[in-house]
Amino acid sequence: MKLTIIEAGAPPAPLAGRFPSYPDMFQAMFARHEAGFGHEVVKILDGAPLPAPEGLDAVLITGSPAGAYEDHLWLPPLRQFIRAAHDAGTRMVGVCFGHQIIADALGGVVRKSEKGWGLGRHDYEVVPFPPYFDPGRPSLAIACSHQDQVITPPLGAWVVLRSDFTPNAGLVYETGRIFTVQPHPEFDDAYARELVQLRRGRAPDAVIEAGLASMARPSDGPVLARAIIRFLAA
């Protein structure tokens, strides 16, 4: 299977060069689990055209500092691509911004949450609805870094990960071909910690310190990664 990774963002400038690109993070994640996927990367921020979705095996949309509600030239074509992929039954995975823009394109509501920054390792309640998403445990602790949230999921989307902070943290769509999550299974702990530190002066000190302290707990990112692989390979 060939996975088309739509690169919608990059590590912040202070971290550039010290950490891999987002597509490289995902490729490393899949390699650790011996997924055996081929990959191609579409650099939409550099003006690369989006392919016809009906000819693709599967699509993954990465994280981004952009908001789904912002005015960027590449966002309308991406929304159109998402709708066409949905109509064609193309498998899609979205992570963080990918989770949000898919929901936005398909009729959901995405905005900056009044709850502020979600940083560090958050705990998410699992709702094991589809067969590929049954990790055998009631919750997962995974790194996150976001202010925006899916406030209202699109019609036909079911919640499979949730928390008090992020009620719509994981969605499965009724077609069975779209699976999206707010937290980041592709982030290693070093990068997640650096993102928390980078928010000093933007997020309250208490949120920064709590985010750093939360990283002492083991990550369940590999559990979510395996669920994504099962979905893509189904």
N, C-alpha and C positions, 0 to 999 in steps of 0.2 A: 504494500500500500504506500502511496505517495501522499505526504501531508503538506498542504500549502499553508505556510505560516505568514500571516499578514502582520508585518512589523509596523505597529502603530505608535511606537515610542522607543525611547532609549534611556539608559541610566542617566541620572542628572549629571550635569557637567562636572561637579566636584568629584564624582565617582567614576567618570569616564576614563577608560584606560586601565583602571584597577579591577574592573569586573567585566564579564562577557556581555555581549548584546543580549537582548531578550530572546531572540530566536535561538542563540547559542545556549542560553540557559535551558530552554525547553528541549533542545536536542540532547543536551547532557542528561537531563532528567529522563528522557526516553531511553537513552543508552544505558543508564544505570539499571533500568528494569528490562533491558534486552528486548525492547519492543520491536526492533527490526524495521522501523518505518524509514522510507526514503523521505527526503525533505526538499522543498523549494521555498525560497523566501521572497515575498513581494514587499518591496520597500516603498510603501505608498507615500511616506513623507518626502521621498526623493522624486516623486512624480511618476513612479512605476505604475503602469496601467493594471487594473484588476482583471484577472482572467474570467472567462465565462464559467460560472459556478457549476453548470450542469455537466461539464467535462472533468470535474475534479473528484478525486477519491474522498478527501476530507479537508476541512479548513480549521485553522486555529488562529484566533485574533488575540494579540498580546495586550499587555498593559500599556498605559500611556499617561503622561501628565495632562493630556487634553481632557476636557469635559465633553460629554456627548451633546451638551446643550450649547457649546461654543460655536463660533463662526470660523471654520477652517475650510479651505477649498476642497480638501480631500474627504470631508465628512459626508456630503451628499452622495458622491459616488459610492462610498462605503455602505451607506444605508441602502442604496439601490442594490448593491451586490448582495447584502444580507437578505433582503426581501426576495431576490431572485433565487438565492441558494435555498431559502426556506421553501419556495414554491417548487423547486426542482428536487427537493428531498436530499440535498447534499448534507452530509454530516458536518456539523459545526461545533467547535468548542470555543468558548470565550472566557478569558480570565481577567478579572478586575475591570479595566476599561472595556475589554472585549465582552465581558458579562453585561456591562452597562449599555454599550452601543447596540448590541443585539436586542436587548429589551426595548431600547428607545426606537429602533428601526421597526420593530414589530408591534408598536402601540403602547408600550409601557411608559411610565413616568420616571425620569432620572433627574436628580438635582443634587446640589450640595446639601448635606444633611445638617440640620440644626444641632445634631449631637457632636459635631466637630470631627476631629481626627481619630481614625482608628489606626493604631500603631502597635507593633509588636505581635506577640502570639495571642490570638483570640480563640476562645472556645466556641464551637458551633455544634448545636444539637443536630443530630442526623435523623432524617426522615427517610428510611430505606425503601423508597417506592419502586424505582425501576430495578431490574435484576442486577445490572452492572454496578448499582450504587447501594451495596449492602455490606459495609465494612465490618459488620459483626461487633460493633461497639456503639454506645449511645451518643458519643460526641467525638469531635476531632479538634485538636489544637494546631492551628496553622497560622503562619505569618500573614499579616495584612499591612497595607499602607494606603489609606484613602480618606477622602472627605466625602466624595460623591457616593450615592447609593441608588439602587433601584428602589424607588419609593412604592411604586405600584407595578407589579408584573403584568406583562401582556395577557390578554385572554388566552387560555389554553396553555399556560405555563404553571407548573406545580413546584412548590418549594420543597427542596430536599436538604438544604442546610439553612439554619437560622440561629440567631442569637438575639438577645435584647438590644444590642447595639445595631445589629444588621439583620433585620427580620427576613430579608429576601436574599440571603447570602449564596444560595445555590438554587438553580432552576433547571428543570427538565421540561421540554415542550411536548405538546400532545402528539406531534408527529413521531416522537421517539428518535429524532435525528439531530436535536440540538441539546447541548448540555453546557451550562455556564456556571461559573463560580466567582465570588468576590475575592477570596483569599488566594495566596500565591504558593502553590506546591512547588513551583520551579525555583523559588528563592532559596539560597543557602543561608545559614544563620549569620554569616559574616556580612553579607549584603543587607539582610533584613535589619541588623543592628545599625549599620551605617545609615540606612534610611531613617531610622528613628532619630539618630543623632542629628541628621541633616534638618530635621524639623524644629530644632531649638530656635526660639524666637518667633516661630509661627504657631506652634502648638503650646498649650500651657505646660509649665514645668512638671506638674503632677502627672500629666499624660505622658510626657517623655520618660520620666522615671519609672512609671508603671509599665510602659512599653518595654523598656530595657530589662526590667526585672522579670517580665513575662518570658523573655527569651531563654531563661534558665531551664524552663520546662522542655522536655523532649518534643520534637516536631512530629506531627502526624501527616506531614506533607507527602511522604511516600505512600500512605494509604490512599490519599486523594489522587496521587499520580497513577496508581494502579487502576483506580476506578475510571480515570480518563482513558487509559490504555484499553481497558475492557470495552468501553463505549466505542472508541475509534475502530477497534478490531472486530466488533460485532457484525 
